[in-house]
């Protein structure tokens, strides 16, 4: 079986084994570290006894593949038990033996596409006796429909990119199967429906076990609360704003399938509780993937008397070199001008930022200089340099740059322009002192800047820094143009504590300055500028954040996913900003209490410091 994301053939394979009378003769081994000897023993035993041997996830045991290839090549039909079968599952991987692919029967199970198809497949897989055997049929069938709808919904949210999930998780049918078994067990074993336990088992364990991003975990909990709720037992309860989707009356499996077949063929974003702009985002993502593939297939050789690839990427390198400053920052001079000061943490933040920018400047400068020399024959054209040159032709940022760079999804041309703007921001800081309104997008390590602002306040007012929290005050939109024009002379004055910042964009919503809260995006506007913000560090006891607020994550770039760095911080997530929420967007949680996060969390609303262009 060639595995695909979201599909697991094990359930179908076990059904086939039972139908062939081999249900008790299946030996399944999940490959991984230390499982090779077990697999060898299982295959040898299966060839003698006639068992079915299943080796799952072969792509995770690359070192075992040559051993497996040798065993398969040595199979002797004359001595093999005729009932013996060897089943292998693997993701597409170059380490999988070609000879096994050529000699074996290859199958793949593509997960159904679309909400409707996923749900029909689920109901066709339910056993009718099991479906009808629950002692609480009304509650069971309603909640089972809700679970099936939930499973389909979280699978289909992946097409919306970061608006759906920060990471593209491989939710699969076994997740749904174990959840449905637990649902029946909880209903049978307890007189009262255990709503909290059911929500926890599904959102935090069965599906949540795959979810590694903290904000995705919050989202999946909020989504499930729409389905595992007492309200779903109400005939008038709707699963979408339009009212098209709801849990049908308790009936047979055929009745449920008949209802599902009547649902719209193509679901709209409203069923996911997303804005209509999400469809545009999904189409753009799909189009970009196709274009990237097409560009990668284009020939790179020169023809027809035109310039050779070497000449072309040499020109790109020369253009980048002319745009770069003549020299990097003088750290020693900066440390002399801004010495370490107990009362001014920015004097520590600045040299740290400059060190990082110098490292990236050196990498870019050295690469473009050596690349030009290599094209002229004055230096060796190494394979690494050739890769860099080809990426220049595709307008992509080389991996060698990314290793010492801040996160960015911009193409090479946009990346260089952005890098030069950051250097200009840092140069202005050196010449004119700390900005009145800082460009939040211009930092390498934004968390250090924010910690420095907190530290200044804590030392000035003699407050433990652990007791200091943020209040975020969004300013009037009219102030943004003056800040963009000049960060040192604009509509603001340097505050007594805290700092003004600008440069954020919100995705999935917009800021309504008249009502001072998040509001629905305008049609076809995917990202919206956020006005300057006052980062106000206050003692926890003096917190003035409105009760109705959304905990909005801030990321460095639009992909949102990141990895933990050695400092314990995410390479992408900066912090969470508490943004005021309008009254109509405050919903109820499963206990009936006000929940100001649910509406915007389901919409995947977040802020980023830079766009992709």
QUIRAZI-V952350 format. One record per backbone hydrogen bond with DSSP energy under -0.5 kcal/mol. NH is the residue of the N-H (numbers start at 1). CO is the residue of the C=O. Records with the same first field share a line. If there is no record, write none. Layout:
NH = CO, CO
This chain:
2 = 107
3 = 1, 90
7 = 4
11 = 8
13 = 9
14 = 10
15 = 11
16 = 12
17 = 13
18 = 14
19 = 15
20 = 16
21 = 18
22 = 17
23 = 17
25 = 22
27 = 25, 52
28 = 26
29 = 54
31 = 29, 56
35 = 32
39 = 35
40 = 36
41 = 37
42 = 38
43 = 39
44 = 40
45 = 41
46 = 42
47 = 43
48 = 44
49 = 45
50 = 46
51 = 46
52 = 25
53 = 51, 85
54 = 27, 52
55 = 53, 87
56 = 29, 54
58 = 89
60 = 57
61 = 58
64 = 61
65 = 61, 62
66 = 62
68 = 64
69 = 65
70 = 66
71 = 67
72 = 68
73 = 69
74 = 70
75 = 72
77 = 75
79 = 76
80 = 76
81 = 47
84 = 81
85 = 51
87 = 53, 85
89 = 55
90 = 1
96 = 93
101 = 97
102 = 98
103 = 99
104 = 100
106 = 104
109 = 2
110 = 108
118 = 114
119 = 115
120 = 116
121 = 117
122 = 118
123 = 119
124 = 120
125 = 121, 122
126 = 122, 123
131 = 127
132 = 128
133 = 129, 130
140 = 136
141 = 137
142 = 138
143 = 139
144 = 140
145 = 141
146 = 142
147 = 143
148 = 144
149 = 145
150 = 146
151 = 147
152 = 148
153 = 149
154 = 150
155 = 151
156 = 152
157 = 153
158 = 155
159 = 156
160 = 157
161 = 158
163 = 160
164 = 161
165 = 161
169 = 167
171 = 169
175 = 172
176 = 172
177 = 173
178 = 174
179 = 175
180 = 176
181 = 177
182 = 178
183 = 179
184 = 180
185 = 181
186 = 182
187 = 183
188 = 184
189 = 185
190 = 186
195 = 193
198 = 194
199 = 195
200 = 196
201 = 197
202 = 198
203 = 199
204 = 200
205 = 200
206 = 201
207 = 202
208 = 202
209 = 205
210 = 207
211 = 207, 208
212 = 210
217 = 213
218 = 214
219 = 215
220 = 216
221 = 217
222 = 218
223 = 219
224 = 220
225 = 221
226 = 223
227 = 224
228 = 224
229 = 227
232 = 229
233 = 230
234 = 231
237 = 234
239 = 245
240 = 245
241 = 270
243 = 240
248 = 246
256 = 252
257 = 253
258 = 254
259 = 255
260 = 256
261 = 257
262 = 258, 259
263 = 260
267 = 265
271 = 268
272 = 269
273 = 270
274 = 269
278 = 275
279 = 276
280 = 276
281 = 277
282 = 278
283 = 279
284 = 280
285 = 281
286 = 282
287 = 283
288 = 284
289 = 285
290 = 286
291 = 287
292 = 288
293 = 289
294 = 290
295 = 291
296 = 292
297 = 293, 294
298 = 294, 295
306 = 303
312 = 308
313 = 309
314 = 310
315 = 311
316 = 312
317 = 313
318 = 314
319 = 315
320 = 316
321 = 317
322 = 318
323 = 319
324 = 320
331 = 329
334 = 330
335 = 331
336 = 332
337 = 333
338 = 334
341 = 344
344 = 341
347 = 344
348 = 345
349 = 345
350 = 346
351 = 347
352 = 348
353 = 349
354 = 350
355 = 351
356 = 352
357 = 353
358 = 354
359 = 355
360 = 356
361 = 357
362 = 358
363 = 359
364 = 360
365 = 361
366 = 362
367 = 363
368 = 364
369 = 365
370 = 366
371 = 367
372 = 368
373 = 369
374 = 370
375 = 371
376 = 372
377 = 373, 374
378 = 373
379 = 373
382 = 380
386 = 382
387 = 383
388 = 384
389 = 385
390 = 386
391 = 387
392 = 388
393 = 389
394 = 390
395 = 392
396 = 391
401 = 398
402 = 398
403 = 399
404 = 401
405 = 402
411 = 612
412 = 395
415 = 411
416 = 412
417 = 413
418 = 414
419 = 415
420 = 416
421 = 417
422 = 418
423 = 419
424 = 420
425 = 421
426 = 422
427 = 423
428 = 424
429 = 425
430 = 426
431 = 427
432 = 428
433 = 429
436 = 487
437 = 487
438 = 500
440 = 438, 502
441 = 502
442 = 439
443 = 440
446 = 444
448 = 445
449 = 445
450 = 446
451 = 447
452 = 448
453 = 449
454 = 450
455 = 451
456 = 452
457 = 453
458 = 454
459 = 455
460 = 456
461 = 457
462 = 458
463 = 458
467 = 464
468 = 465
469 = 538
471 = 536
473 = 471, 534
474 = 472
475 = 532
479 = 476
480 = 477
483 = 479
484 = 480
485 = 481
486 = 482
490 = 492
499 = 535
500 = 436
501 = 533
502 = 438
505 = 608
506 = 528
507 = 606
508 = 526
510 = 519
512 = 510, 517
513 = 511
516 = 512
517 = 512
518 = 580
519 = 510
525 = 522
526 = 524
528 = 506
530 = 504
533 = 501
534 = 473
535 = 499, 533
536 = 471, 534
537 = 535
538 = 469
540 = 467
542 = 539
543 = 540
549 = 547
550 = 579
552 = 550, 577
553 = 551
554 = 575
555 = 607
556 = 572
560 = 557
561 = 559
565 = 569
568 = 565
571 = 563
574 = 554
575 = 554
577 = 552
579 = 550, 577
581 = 548
582 = 518
585 = 582
586 = 583
587 = 585, 595
589 = 593
592 = 589
595 = 587
599 = 585
601 = 597
602 = 598
603 = 599
604 = 601
605 = 600
606 = 507
607 = 553
608 = 505
609 = 555
